């Protein structure tokens, strides 16, 4: 049995609430406060029933390091994520382990080089500019919806490179939403009308879309990610099959679309609540250009993005499955058990993040660097071999959008406004973040 504790010490038994649903609802309304209560009552590992599955929620940075870095290979990604979203994001990179994961990641790495990032940036800039220009005519703007539409457009342009009309974009967008939300379905079978059934239908829509457009991408190439995956070759000469490309495109488009929308919504929310930071970021943007080298050198915007990610992790929980009996935090975890660590919760740990609910981008500035307090103090992109392969692409996209946003608009929310986060799947504001948008 793998353990980080003294093997002569008896392992503790994991406790937890007997009924899962009421506690899940409380976690949905107040995830930090309720987790604090559960941690105080049951200890550093909590046993919880989630949608019919027993989960061992593991608290603390040491547990996050043990599980995510996974030096002993005691945990796997695929079975855990496949349980929740496997039928909808079949064989995406996040759902693979060991040699399969290494094989696909090596090939995919060719699509995320620095030169590829520069090409993606060049493709997206004109679309960002035209997309943001249209915001001036939007009545009662809601930033979450605006970002979601923009990121889908950019993902389709930069990742897919296919011109679509509004109706087709909406159809693809709805399919991704249905596929993501299906993972939280209580009825986990193809029963008509359930989120699970809608997710399966959405998966078919996405498969048909990518298989239809794949032959042209194989033939014509291009600067978009779809074309890059069609030609990507590892150092050993390995390439993707058609099915591999479709699987990875569905997964990557979901990952880029939803998580980037959440990140930018968090940035916009906090910059609206704290206009002094918005003005500092604006001055930095005005002093820069929209070139790749200039936006990636905007240090303040980088700190604002990280602090916004800390306060609202786009993927609030990271599940794994134990490959053998293992000890975490001194508690016995059985073989085959689902375990999870929560970046959303960990990023509010006062031991590493003083005054954790306060928005303060200077946490990430020298000499403070609160993110250096523990290897896993900041793990919004995961950790270990499964750390998000698209994190640098996401950073480029966010910086490019916020450069244009800060130099085009000023936005605000009423005094005392707090966004109502919904955590049923990925976090999003239930009111879609209404703002007052002013053209500069």
Protein Blocks (a to p, Z undefined) as FASTA:
>chain_A
ZZfbdfkbccddddddfblklmmmmmmmmmmlmmmmmmmmnojbdcddeehiacdddedj
klmmmmmnomnopacfklmmmmmmmmmmgoiaklgghjlmmmmmmmmmmmmcfklmmmmm
mmmmmmmmmmmmmmmmpghiafklmmmmmmmmmmmmmmnopacdfklmmmmmmmmmmmmm
mmmpfblcddehiaklmmmmmmmmmmmmmmmmmmmmmmngpjbfklmmmmgccfkopacd
fklmmmmmmmmmmmmmmmmmmmmmmmmmmmmmmmmlmmmmmmmmmmpcfbfklmmmmmkl
mmmmmmmmmmocfblbacdddfbdcdeehiacdehiacdddfklmmmcfklmghklbccf
klmpcfklmmlmpmklpafnogajllcfklmmmmmmmmmmmmmmmmmbccdddehiacdd
dfklcccdfklopaddddZZ
